[in-house]
């Protein structure tokens, strides 16, 4: 019985560590990769530095290397790696449709 408990406790701690720390990080990385793969010109994005910008151009390298994007920061074009994009912001039409659906549901 003691041997079973001696094995069960470290396994339980390892599982707790995995589900509390590692799994959420993996899911966030997967979500970010998915958003970057679906990025289109004209999308409004939030950068890791906190800037809100519009994607003006996407440059995929011919050889292996990081994807670059050209971001429009209100008249200023900035070149950055696609990994610097934290998230894609919802378009105005999507927000309006969601707000309309919520408002109709409340009435």
Biopython code that builds the backbone (N, CA, C, O; Angstrom):
import numpy as np
from Bio.PDB.StructureBuilder import StructureBuilder

atoms = [
    (1, "UNK", "N", (0.823, -1.198, 0.000)),
    (1, "UNK", "CA", (0.000, 0.000, 0.000)),
    (1, "UNK", "C", (0.867, 1.261, 0.000)),
    (1, "UNK", "O", (0.574, 2.226, -0.706)),
    (2, "UNK", "N", (1.923, 1.240, 0.791)),
    (2, "UNK", "CA", (2.811, 2.397, 0.864)),
    (2, "UNK", "C", (3.510, 2.604, -0.478)),
    (2, "UNK", "O", (3.733, 3.739, -0.901)),
    (3, "UNK", "N", (3.852, 1.506, -1.142)),
    (3, "UNK", "CA", (4.501, 1.604, -2.446)),
    (3, "UNK", "C", (3.573, 2.257, -3.470)),
    (3, "UNK", "O", (4.015, 3.062, -4.290)),
    (4, "UNK", "N", (2.305, 1.915, -3.422)),
    (4, "UNK", "CA", (1.326, 2.508, -4.342)),
    (4, "UNK", "C", (1.208, 4.006, -4.094)),
    (4, "UNK", "O", (1.176, 4.793, -5.041)),
    (5, "UNK", "N", (1.143, 4.403, -2.829)),
    (5, "UNK", "CA", (1.058, 5.822, -2.502)),
    (5, "UNK", "C", (2.346, 6.557, -2.880)),
    (5, "UNK", "O", (2.306, 7.708, -3.317)),
    (6, "UNK", "N", (3.476, 5.892, -2.711)),
    (6, "UNK", "CA", (4.759, 6.508, -3.057)),
    (6, "UNK", "C", (4.848, 6.773, -4.559)),
    (6, "UNK", "O", (5.528, 7.707, -4.983)),
    (7, "UNK", "N", (4.179, 5.975, -5.348)),
    (7, "UNK", "CA", (4.157, 6.177, -6.797)),
    (7, "UNK", "C", (3.028, 7.137, -7.189)),
    (7, "UNK", "O", (3.191, 7.941, -8.106)),
    (8, "UNK", "N", (1.897, 7.056, -6.507)),
    (8, "UNK", "CA", (0.721, 7.850, -6.860)),
    (8, "UNK", "C", (0.930, 9.345, -6.618)),
    (8, "UNK", "O", (0.491, 10.159, -7.431)),
    (9, "UNK", "N", (1.581, 9.722, -5.533)),
    (9, "UNK", "CA", (1.768, 11.139, -5.232)),
    (9, "UNK", "C", (2.601, 11.869, -6.290)),
    (9, "UNK", "O", (2.173, 12.923, -6.759)),
    (10, "UNK", "N", (3.759, 11.360, -6.681)),
    (10, "UNK", "CA", (4.510, 12.059, -7.740)),
    (10, "UNK", "C", (3.757, 12.104, -9.077)),
    (10, "UNK", "O", (3.843, 13.091, -9.807)),
    (11, "UNK", "N", (3.028, 11.043, -9.389)),
    (11, "UNK", "CA", (2.243, 11.037, -10.624)),
    (11, "UNK", "C", (1.142, 12.090, -10.544)),
    (11, "UNK", "O", (0.894, 12.805, -11.515)),
    (12, "UNK", "N", (0.484, 12.189, -9.395)),
    (12, "UNK", "CA", (-0.575, 13.183, -9.213)),
    (12, "UNK", "C", (-0.015, 14.603, -9.308)),
    (12, "UNK", "O", (-0.635, 15.476, -9.916)),
    (13, "UNK", "N", (1.139, 14.832, -8.719)),
    (13, "UNK", "CA", (1.764, 16.155, -8.786)),
    (13, "UNK", "C", (2.160, 16.481, -10.228)),
    (13, "UNK", "O", (1.976, 17.612, -10.678)),
    (14, "UNK", "N", (2.698, 15.507, -10.948)),
    (14, "UNK", "CA", (3.081, 15.721, -12.344)),
    (14, "UNK", "C", (1.854, 16.046, -13.197)),
    (14, "UNK", "O", (1.906, 16.944, -14.037)),
    (15, "UNK", "N", (0.757, 15.327, -12.990)),
    (15, "UNK", "CA", (-0.473, 15.605, -13.735)),
    (15, "UNK", "C", (-1.023, 16.990, -13.398)),
    (15, "UNK", "O", (-1.468, 17.716, -14.287)),
    (16, "UNK", "N", (-0.992, 17.351, -12.135)),
    (16, "UNK", "CA", (-1.458, 18.668, -11.717)),
    (16, "UNK", "C", (-0.611, 19.762, -12.370)),
    (16, "UNK", "O", (-1.149, 20.754, -12.863)),
    (17, "UNK", "N", (0.702, 19.582, -12.374)),
    (17, "UNK", "CA", (1.605, 20.541, -13.008)),
    (17, "UNK", "C", (1.298, 20.655, -14.500)),
    (17, "UNK", "O", (1.258, 21.757, -15.046)),
    (18, "UNK", "N", (1.083, 19.523, -15.153)),
    (18, "UNK", "CA", (0.796, 19.525, -16.588)),
    (18, "UNK", "C", (-0.492, 20.289, -16.888)),
    (18, "UNK", "O", (-0.504, 21.165, -17.753)),
    (19, "UNK", "N", (-1.572, 19.966, -16.183)),
    (19, "UNK", "CA", (-2.861, 20.583, -16.481)),
    (19, "UNK", "C", (-2.950, 22.024, -15.989)),
    (19, "UNK", "O", (-3.727, 22.810, -16.530)),
    (20, "UNK", "N", (-2.172, 22.382, -14.977)),
    (20, "UNK", "CA", (-2.226, 23.749, -14.461)),
    (20, "UNK", "C", (-1.317, 24.703, -15.224)),
    (20, "UNK", "O", (-1.642, 25.881, -15.369)),
    (21, "UNK", "N", (-0.179, 24.208, -15.714)),
    (21, "UNK", "CA", (0.798, 25.112, -16.314)),
    (21, "UNK", "C", (1.091, 24.834, -17.784)),
    (21, "UNK", "O", (1.029, 25.752, -18.602)),
    (22, "UNK", "N", (1.400, 23.620, -18.128)),
    (22, "UNK", "CA", (1.841, 23.319, -19.490)),
    (22, "UNK", "C", (0.699, 23.317, -20.501)),
    (22, "UNK", "O", (0.842, 23.885, -21.584)),
    (23, "UNK", "N", (-0.404, 22.706, -20.179)),
    (23, "UNK", "CA", (-1.518, 22.598, -21.129)),
    (23, "UNK", "C", (-2.075, 23.961, -21.539)),
    (23, "UNK", "O", (-2.291, 24.178, -22.732)),
    (24, "UNK", "N", (-2.319, 24.888, -20.612)),
    (24, "UNK", "CA", (-2.818, 26.203, -21.048)),
    (24, "UNK", "C", (-1.854, 26.932, -21.987)),
    (24, "UNK", "O", (-2.292, 27.611, -22.915)),
    (25, "UNK", "N", (-0.562, 26.797, -21.755)),
    (25, "UNK", "CA", (0.426, 27.433, -22.632)),
    (25, "UNK", "C", (0.370, 26.810, -24.021)),
    (25, "UNK", "O", (0.434, 27.520, -25.023)),
    (26, "UNK", "N", (0.250, 25.487, -24.085)),
    (26, "UNK", "CA", (0.158, 24.803, -25.378)),
    (26, "UNK", "C", (-1.095, 25.233, -26.135)),
    (26, "UNK", "O", (-1.045, 25.461, -27.344)),
    (27, "UNK", "N", (-2.214, 25.344, -25.428)),
    (27, "UNK", "CA", (-3.459, 25.746, -26.081)),
    (27, "UNK", "C", (-3.375, 27.181, -26.599)),
    (27, "UNK", "O", (-3.878, 27.480, -27.681)),
    (28, "UNK", "N", (-2.742, 28.067, -25.830)),
    (28, "UNK", "CA", (-2.590, 29.453, -26.264)),
    (28, "UNK", "C", (-1.710, 29.539, -27.504)),
    (28, "UNK", "O", (-2.014, 30.294, -28.428)),
    (29, "UNK", "N", (-0.622, 28.772, -27.534)),
    (29, "UNK", "CA", (0.248, 28.750, -28.718)),
    (29, "UNK", "C", (-0.503, 28.220, -29.936)),
    (29, "UNK", "O", (-0.346, 28.740, -31.040)),
    (30, "UNK", "N", (-1.315, 27.188, -29.736)),
    (30, "UNK", "CA", (-2.087, 26.609, -30.835)),
    (30, "UNK", "C", (-3.090, 27.632, -31.369)),
    (30, "UNK", "O", (-3.254, 27.772, -32.581)),
    (31, "UNK", "N", (-3.759, 28.346, -30.462)),
    (31, "UNK", "CA", (-4.720, 29.367, -30.865)),
    (31, "UNK", "C", (-4.020, 30.487, -31.637)),
    (31, "UNK", "O", (-4.542, 30.968, -32.643)),
    (32, "UNK", "N", (-2.843, 30.901, -31.170)),
    (32, "UNK", "CA", (-2.118, 31.971, -31.843)),
    (32, "UNK", "C", (-1.642, 31.534, -33.227)),
    (32, "UNK", "O", (-1.712, 32.313, -34.178)),
    (33, "UNK", "N", (-1.158, 30.292, -33.350)),
    (33, "UNK", "CA", (-0.743, 29.786, -34.667)),
    (33, "UNK", "C", (-1.925, 29.741, -35.625)),
    (33, "UNK", "O", (-1.788, 30.071, -36.802)),
    (34, "UNK", "N", (-3.095, 29.329, -35.117)),
    (34, "UNK", "CA", (-4.293, 29.260, -35.953)),
    (34, "UNK", "C", (-4.683, 30.663, -36.425)),
    (34, "UNK", "O", (-5.001, 30.851, -37.599)),
    (35, "UNK", "N", (-4.662, 31.642, -35.529)),
    (35, "UNK", "CA", (-5.007, 33.012, -35.910)),
    (35, "UNK", "C", (-4.021, 33.565, -36.933)),
    (35, "UNK", "O", (-4.424, 34.244, -37.877)),
    (36, "UNK", "N", (-2.731, 33.280, -36.751)),
    (36, "UNK", "CA", (-1.732, 33.776, -37.697)),
    (36, "UNK", "C", (-1.886, 33.128, -39.067)),
    (36, "UNK", "O", (-1.664, 33.776, -40.091)),
    (37, "UNK", "N", (-2.265, 31.857, -39.091)),
    (37, "UNK", "CA", (-2.432, 31.189, -40.385)),
    (37, "UNK", "C", (-3.659, 31.712, -41.130)),
    (37, "UNK", "O", (-3.717, 31.623, -42.356)),
    (38, "UNK", "N", (-4.630, 32.252, -40.413)),
    (38, "UNK", "CA", (-5.839, 32.785, -41.039)),
    (38, "UNK", "C", (-5.807, 34.305, -41.187)),
    (38, "UNK", "O", (-6.825, 34.918, -41.507)),
    (39, "UNK", "N", (-4.657, 34.908, -40.958)),
    (39, "UNK", "CA", (-4.508, 36.354, -41.052)),
    (39, "UNK", "C", (-4.642, 36.804, -42.504)),
    (39, "UNK", "O", (-4.096, 36.172, -43.409)),
    (40, "UNK", "N", (-5.366, 37.893, -42.720)),
    (40, "UNK", "CA", (-5.581, 38.414, -44.073)),
    (40, "UNK", "C", (-5.267, 39.904, -44.101)),
    (40, "UNK", "O", (-5.285, 40.582, -43.073)),
    (41, "UNK", "N", (-4.982, 40.393, -45.298)),
    (41, "UNK", "CA", (-4.761, 41.828, -45.472)),
    (41, "UNK", "C", (-6.056, 42.552, -45.115)),
    (41, "UNK", "O", (-7.135, 42.146, -45.547)),
    (42, "UNK", "N", (-5.953, 43.609, -44.336)),
    (42, "UNK", "CA", (-7.122, 44.370, -43.911)),
    (42, "UNK", "C", (-7.589, 44.020, -42.512)),
    (42, "UNK", "O", (-8.427, 44.727, -41.952)),
    (43, "UNK", "N", (-7.068, 42.945, -41.930)),
    (43, "UNK", "CA", (-7.444, 42.566, -40.568)),
    (43, "UNK", "C", (-6.857, 43.553, -39.568)),
    (43, "UNK", "O", (-5.727, 44.017, -39.724)),
    (44, "UNK", "N", (-7.631, 43.862, -38.552)),
    (44, "UNK", "CA", (-7.140, 44.709, -37.470)),
    (44, "UNK", "C", (-6.558, 43.796, -36.401)),
    (44, "UNK", "O", (-7.193, 42.825, -35.989)),
    (45, "UNK", "N", (-5.344, 44.113, -35.953)),
    (45, "UNK", "CA", (-4.641, 43.244, -35.015)),
    (45, "UNK", "C", (-4.128, 44.047, -33.825)),
    (45, "UNK", "O", (-3.979, 45.267, -33.886)),
    (46, "UNK", "N", (-3.864, 43.327, -32.749)),
    (46, "UNK", "CA", (-3.232, 43.882, -31.558)),
    (46, "UNK", "C", (-1.853, 43.260, -31.467)),
    (46, "UNK", "O", (-1.723, 42.036, -31.457)),
    (47, "UNK", "N", (-0.816, 44.093, -31.401)),
    (47, "UNK", "CA", (0.545, 43.567, -31.333)),
    (47, "UNK", "C", (0.926, 43.287, -29.886)),
    (47, "UNK", "O", (0.245, 43.727, -28.960)),
    (48, "UNK", "N", (2.016, 42.554, -29.699)),
    (48, "UNK", "CA", (2.492, 42.245, -28.354)),
    (48, "UNK", "C", (2.913, 43.515, -27.624)),
    (48, "UNK", "O", (2.918, 43.548, -26.393)),
    (49, "UNK", "N", (3.267, 44.561, -28.370)),
    (49, "UNK", "CA", (3.663, 45.834, -27.766)),
    (49, "UNK", "C", (2.451, 46.687, -27.387)),
    (49, "UNK", "O", (2.599, 47.733, -26.755)),
    (50, "UNK", "N", (1.251, 46.240, -27.771)),
    (50, "UNK", "CA", (0.036, 46.959, -27.413)),
    (50, "UNK", "C", (-0.485, 47.894, -28.491)),
    (50, "UNK", "O", (-1.435, 48.638, -28.249)),
    (51, "UNK", "N", (0.113, 47.872, -29.673)),
    (51, "UNK", "CA", (-0.346, 48.720, -30.770)),
    (51, "UNK", "C", (-1.508, 48.051, -31.500)),
    (51, "UNK", "O", (-1.505, 46.840, -31.717)),
    (52, "UNK", "N", (-2.494, 48.852, -31.872)),
    (52, "UNK", "CA", (-3.586, 48.368, -32.712)),
    (52, "UNK", "C", (-3.273, 48.826, -34.127)),
    (52, "UNK", "O", (-3.082, 50.018, -34.372)),
    (53, "UNK", "N", (-3.219, 47.881, -35.054)),
    (53, "UNK", "CA", (-2.801, 48.187, -36.420)),
    (53, "UNK", "C", (-3.640, 47.396, -37.407)),
    (53, "UNK", "O", (-4.366, 46.475, -37.032)),
    (54, "UNK", "N", (-3.530, 47.770, -38.667)),
    (54, "UNK", "CA", (-4.207, 47.075, -39.761)),
    (54, "UNK", "C", (-3.137, 46.405, -40.613)),
    (54, "UNK", "O", (-2.128, 47.021, -40.957)),
    (55, "UNK", "N", (-3.365, 45.135, -40.952)),
    (55, "UNK", "CA", (-2.408, 44.401, -41.779)),
    (55, "UNK", "C", (-2.491, 44.942, -43.198)),
    (55, "UNK", "O", (-3.548, 44.925, -43.829)),
    (56, "UNK", "N", (-1.355, 45.420, -43.685)),
    (56, "UNK", "CA", (-1.303, 46.006, -45.023)),
    (56, "UNK", "C", (-0.737, 45.020, -46.035)),
    (56, "UNK", "O", (-1.143, 45.016, -47.197)),
    (57, "UNK", "N", (0.203, 44.183, -45.593)),
    (57, "UNK", "CA", (0.853, 43.233, -46.497)),
    (57, "UNK", "C", (1.389, 42.071, -45.671)),
    (57, "UNK", "O", (1.829, 42.251, -44.535)),
    (58, "UNK", "N", (1.346, 40.870, -46.259)),
    (58, "UNK", "CA", (1.905, 39.676, -45.622)),
    (58, "UNK", "C", (3.001, 39.152, -46.536)),
    (58, "UNK", "O", (2.756, 38.867, -47.708)),
    (59, "UNK", "N", (4.209, 39.024, -45.998)),
    (59, "UNK", "CA", (5.354, 38.559, -46.787)),
    (59, "UNK", "C", (5.783, 37.187, -46.294)),
    (59, "UNK", "O", (6.334, 37.054, -45.201)),
    (60, "UNK", "N", (5.528, 36.171, -47.102)),
    (60, "UNK", "CA", (5.933, 34.808, -46.765)),
    (60, "UNK", "C", (7.264, 34.551, -47.463)),
    (60, "UNK", "O", (7.344, 34.671, -48.685)),
    (61, "UNK", "N", (8.308, 34.201, -46.717)),
    (61, "UNK", "CA", (9.627, 34.016, -47.334)),
    (61, "UNK", "C", (9.657, 32.802, -48.257)),
    (61, "UNK", "O", (8.961, 31.812, -48.031)),
    (62, "UNK", "N", (10.486, 32.899, -49.311)),
    (62, "UNK", "CA", (10.624, 31.779, -50.240)),
    (62, "UNK", "C", (11.320, 30.609, -49.559)),
    (62, "UNK", "O", (10.943, 29.453, -49.750)),
    (63, "UNK", "N", (12.329, 30.916, -48.770)),
    (63, "UNK", "CA", (13.011, 29.876, -48.005)),
    (63, "UNK", "C", (12.458, 29.888, -46.589)),
    (63, "UNK", "O", (11.640, 30.735, -46.230)),
    (64, "UNK", "N", (12.916, 28.944, -45.803)),
    (64, "UNK", "CA", (12.461, 28.894, -44.414)),
    (64, "UNK", "C", (12.835, 30.168, -43.686)),
    (64, "UNK", "O", (13.936, 30.696, -43.840)),
    (65, "UNK", "N", (11.923, 30.633, -42.913)),
    (65, "UNK", "CA", (12.163, 31.850, -42.153)),
    (65, "UNK", "C", (10.848, 32.385, -41.621)),
    (65, "UNK", "O", (9.782, 31.893, -41.989)),
    (66, "UNK", "N", (10.914, 33.383, -40.764)),
    (66, "UNK", "CA", (9.684, 33.921, -40.182)),
    (66, "UNK", "C", (8.884, 34.743, -41.189)),
    (66, "UNK", "O", (9.446, 35.442, -42.031)),
    (67, "UNK", "N", (7.581, 34.644, -41.083)),
    (67, "UNK", "CA", (6.684, 35.430, -41.922)),
    (67, "UNK", "C", (6.699, 36.870, -41.431)),
    (67, "UNK", "O", (6.630, 37.125, -40.228)),
    (68, "UNK", "N", (6.790, 37.803, -42.358)),
    (68, "UNK", "CA", (6.772, 39.219, -42.015)),
    (68, "UNK", "C", (5.429, 39.813, -42.416)),
    (68, "UNK", "O", (4.790, 39.362, -43.367)),
    (69, "UNK", "N", (5.019, 40.825, -41.679)),
    (69, "UNK", "CA", (3.808, 41.565, -42.017)),
    (69, "UNK", "C", (4.148, 43.050, -42.031)),
    (69, "UNK", "O", (5.021, 43.511, -41.297)),
    (70, "UNK", "N", (3.452, 43.774, -42.868)),
    (70, "UNK", "CA", (3.560, 45.231, -42.866)),
    (70, "UNK", "C", (2.279, 45.739, -42.223)),
    (70, "UNK", "O", (1.178, 45.462, -42.699)),
    (71, "UNK", "N", (2.435, 46.481, -41.140)),
    (71, "UNK", "CA", (1.298, 46.971, -40.371)),
    (71, "UNK", "C", (1.135, 48.468, -40.575)),
    (71, "UNK", "O", (2.114, 49.215, -40.591)),
    (72, "UNK", "N", (-0.104, 48.896, -40.730)),
    (72, "UNK", "CA", (-0.417, 50.317, -40.863)),
    (72, "UNK", "C", (-0.855, 50.816, -39.491)),
    (72, "UNK", "O", (-1.889, 50.405, -38.966)),
    (73, "UNK", "N", (-0.051, 51.708, -38.924)),
    (73, "UNK", "CA", (-0.357, 52.276, -37.611)),
    (73, "UNK", "C", (-0.886, 53.701, -37.765)),
    (73, "UNK", "O", (-0.373, 54.630, -37.141)),
    (74, "UNK", "N", (-1.893, 53.867, -38.581)),
    (74, "UNK", "CA", (-2.468, 55.191, -38.780)),
    (74, "UNK", "C", (-1.567, 56.100, -39.585)),
    (74, "UNK", "O", (-1.262, 57.213, -39.158)),
    (75, "UNK", "N", (-1.142, 55.640, -40.736)),
    (75, "UNK", "CA", (-0.295, 56.436, -41.606)),
    (75, "UNK", "C", (1.176, 56.077, -41.527)),
    (75, "UNK", "O", (1.966, 56.538, -42.351)),
    (76, "UNK", "N", (1.555, 55.278, -40.567)),
    (76, "UNK", "CA", (2.940, 54.843, -40.418)),
    (76, "UNK", "C", (3.008, 53.350, -40.700)),
    (76, "UNK", "O", (2.365, 52.557, -40.013)),
    (77, "UNK", "N", (3.783, 52.964, -41.709)),
    (77, "UNK", "CA", (3.933, 51.548, -42.042)),
    (77, "UNK", "C", (5.098, 50.969, -41.257)),
    (77, "UNK", "O", (6.197, 51.524, -41.256)),
    (78, "UNK", "N", (4.848, 49.848, -40.587)),
    (78, "UNK", "CA", (5.861, 49.197, -39.760)),
    (78, "UNK", "C", (5.989, 47.752, -40.201)),
    (78, "UNK", "O", (4.990, 47.052, -40.365)),
    (79, "UNK", "N", (7.231, 47.307, -40.394)),
    (79, "UNK", "CA", (7.495, 45.907, -40.730)),
    (79, "UNK", "C", (7.742, 45.146, -39.436)),
    (79, "UNK", "O", (8.485, 45.610, -38.571)),
    (80, "UNK", "N", (7.117, 43.973, -39.302)),
    (80, "UNK", "CA", (7.283, 43.175, -38.086)),
    (80, "UNK", "C", (7.136, 41.702, -38.427)),
    (80, "UNK", "O", (6.594, 41.341, -39.472)),
    (81, "UNK", "N", (7.627, 40.861, -37.532)),
    (81, "UNK", "CA", (7.396, 39.430, -37.673)),
    (81, "UNK", "C", (5.946, 39.144, -37.307)),
    (81, "UNK", "O", (5.369, 39.815, -36.451)),
    (82, "UNK", "N", (5.370, 38.157, -37.951)),
    (82, "UNK", "CA", (3.981, 37.797, -37.664)),
    (82, "UNK", "C", (3.818, 37.319, -36.225)),
    (82, "UNK", "O", (2.738, 37.449, -35.650)),
    (83, "UNK", "N", (4.871, 36.773, -35.643)),
    (83, "UNK", "CA", (4.790, 36.303, -34.258)),
    (83, "UNK", "C", (4.633, 37.456, -33.271)),
    (83, "UNK", "O", (4.324, 37.218, -32.104)),
    (84, "UNK", "N", (4.837, 38.703, -33.710)),
    (84, "UNK", "CA", (4.652, 39.869, -32.843)),
    (84, "UNK", "C", (3.176, 40.235, -32.694)),
    (84, "UNK", "O", (2.831, 41.122, -31.914)),
    (85, "UNK", "N", (2.309, 39.554, -33.440)),
    (85, "UNK", "CA", (0.876, 39.820, -33.349)),
    (85, "UNK", "C", (0.297, 38.980, -32.221)),
    (85, "UNK", "O", (0.400, 37.753, -32.230)),
    (86, "UNK", "N", (-0.308, 39.645, -31.258)),
    (86, "UNK", "CA", (-0.884, 38.950, -30.107)),
    (86, "UNK", "C", (-2.240, 38.347, -30.451)),
    (86, "UNK", "O", (-2.521, 37.201, -30.098)),
    (87, "UNK", "N", (-3.082, 39.116, -31.140)),
    (87, "UNK", "CA", (-4.396, 38.600, -31.518)),
    (87, "UNK", "C", (-4.991, 39.436, -32.635)),
    (87, "UNK", "O", (-4.627, 40.591, -32.856)),
    (88, "UNK", "N", (-5.911, 38.807, -33.320)),
    (88, "UNK", "CA", (-6.659, 39.502, -34.369)),
    (88, "UNK", "C", (-7.918, 40.049, -33.715)),
    (88, "UNK", "O", (-8.615, 39.327, -33.002)),
    (89, "UNK", "N", (-8.207, 41.306, -33.952)),
    (89, "UNK", "CA", (-9.382, 41.934, -33.359)),
    (89, "UNK", "C", (-10.595, 41.680, -34.247)),
    (89, "UNK", "O", (-10.461, 41.590, -35.467)),
    (90, "UNK", "N", (-11.779, 41.563, -33.645)),
    (90, "UNK", "CA", (-12.979, 41.310, -34.457)),
    (90, "UNK", "C", (-13.292, 42.510, -35.345)),
    (90, "UNK", "O", (-13.069, 43.663, -34.974)),
    (91, "UNK", "N", (-13.811, 42.203, -36.516)),
    (91, "UNK", "CA", (-14.195, 43.267, -37.452)),
    (91, "UNK", "C", (-15.441, 43.968, -36.937)),
    (91, "UNK", "O", (-16.188, 43.411, -36.132)),
    (92, "UNK", "N", (-15.658, 45.177, -37.398)),
    (92, "UNK", "CA", (-16.794, 45.979, -36.948)),
    (92, "UNK", "C", (-18.114, 45.289, -37.269)),
    (92, "UNK", "O", (-19.054, 45.356, -36.477)),
    (93, "UNK", "N", (-18.198, 44.617, -38.440)),
    (93, "UNK", "CA", (-19.450, 43.942, -38.807)),
    (93, "UNK", "C", (-19.750, 42.805, -37.840)),
    (93, "UNK", "O", (-20.904, 42.586, -37.471)),
    (94, "UNK", "N", (-18.702, 42.074, -37.425)),
    (94, "UNK", "CA", (-18.898, 40.955, -36.509)),
    (94, "UNK", "C", (-19.390, 41.456, -35.161)),
    (94, "UNK", "O", (-20.296, 40.868, -34.571)),
    (95, "UNK", "N", (-18.799, 42.539, -34.672)),
    (95, "UNK", "CA", (-19.196, 43.097, -33.382)),
    (95, "UNK", "C", (-20.634, 43.579, -33.450)),
    (95, "UNK", "O", (-21.405, 43.350, -32.518)),
    (96, "UNK", "N", (-21.011, 44.245, -34.542)),
    (96, "UNK", "CA", (-22.372, 44.749, -34.696)),
    (96, "UNK", "C", (-23.373, 43.602, -34.720)),
    (96, "UNK", "O", (-24.416, 43.688, -34.073)),
    (97, "UNK", "N", (-23.079, 42.531, -35.453)),
    (97, "UNK", "CA", (-23.981, 41.376, -35.509)),
    (97, "UNK", "C", (-24.130, 40.738, -34.136)),
    (97, "UNK", "O", (-25.236, 40.373, -33.738)),
    (98, "UNK", "N", (-23.024, 40.600, -33.408)),
    (98, "UNK", "CA", (-23.078, 39.992, -32.081)),
    (98, "UNK", "C", (-23.867, 40.869, -31.121)),
    (98, "UNK", "O", (-24.650, 40.355, -30.322)),
    (99, "UNK", "N", (-23.675, 42.192, -31.186)),
    (99, "UNK", "CA", (-24.414, 43.096, -30.314)),
    (99, "UNK", "C", (-25.899, 43.052, -30.634)),
    (99, "UNK", "O", (-26.728, 43.074, -29.724)),
    (100, "UNK", "N", (-26.245, 42.990, -31.913)),
    (100, "UNK", "CA", (-27.644, 42.914, -32.321)),
    (100, "UNK", "C", (-28.274, 41.630, -31.805)),
    (100, "UNK", "O", (-29.404, 41.645, -31.316)),
    (101, "UNK", "N", (-27.554, 40.521, -31.911)),
    (101, "UNK", "CA", (-28.079, 39.244, -31.434)),
    (101, "UNK", "C", (-28.292, 39.277, -29.927)),
    (101, "UNK", "O", (-29.288, 38.754, -29.429)),
    (102, "UNK", "N", (-27.368, 39.884, -29.202)),
    (102, "UNK", "CA", (-27.496, 39.973, -27.745)),
    (102, "UNK", "C", (-28.668, 40.866, -27.381)),
    (102, "UNK", "O", (-29.454, 40.528, -26.496)),
    (103, "UNK", "N", (-28.795, 42.013, -28.059)),
    (103, "UNK", "CA", (-29.891, 42.935, -27.771)),
    (103, "UNK", "C", (-31.244, 42.305, -28.076)),
    (103, "UNK", "O", (-32.192, 42.497, -27.315)),
    (104, "UNK", "N", (-31.355, 41.557, -29.171)),
    (104, "UNK", "CA", (-32.618, 40.913, -29.517)),
    (104, "UNK", "C", (-32.955, 39.822, -28.514)),
    (104, "UNK", "O", (-34.127, 39.589, -28.220)),
    (105, "UNK", "N", (-31.951, 39.161, -27.996)),
    (105, "UNK", "CA", (-32.179, 38.114, -27.003)),
    (105, "UNK", "C", (-32.625, 38.671, -25.667)),
    (105, "UNK", "O", (-33.302, 37.981, -24.905)),
    (106, "UNK", "N", (-32.258, 39.912, -25.369)),
    (106, "UNK", "CA", (-32.611, 40.524, -24.092)),
    (106, "UNK", "C", (-34.020, 41.083, -24.103)),
    (106, "UNK", "O", (-34.619, 41.269, -23.044)),
    (107, "UNK", "N", (-34.555, 41.350, -25.276)),
    (107, "UNK", "CA", (-35.895, 41.953, -25.345)),
    (107, "UNK", "C", (-36.966, 40.934, -25.194)),
    (107, "UNK", "O", (-38.149, 41.272, -25.228)),
]
sb = StructureBuilder()
sb.init_structure("model")
sb.init_model(0)
sb.init_chain("A")
sb.init_seg("    ")
for serial, (resi, resn, name, xyz) in enumerate(atoms, 1):
    if name == "N":
        sb.init_residue(resn, " ", resi, " ")
    sb.init_atom(name, np.array(xyz, "f"), 0.0, 1.0, " ", f" {name:<3s}", serial, name[0])
structure = sb.get_structure()
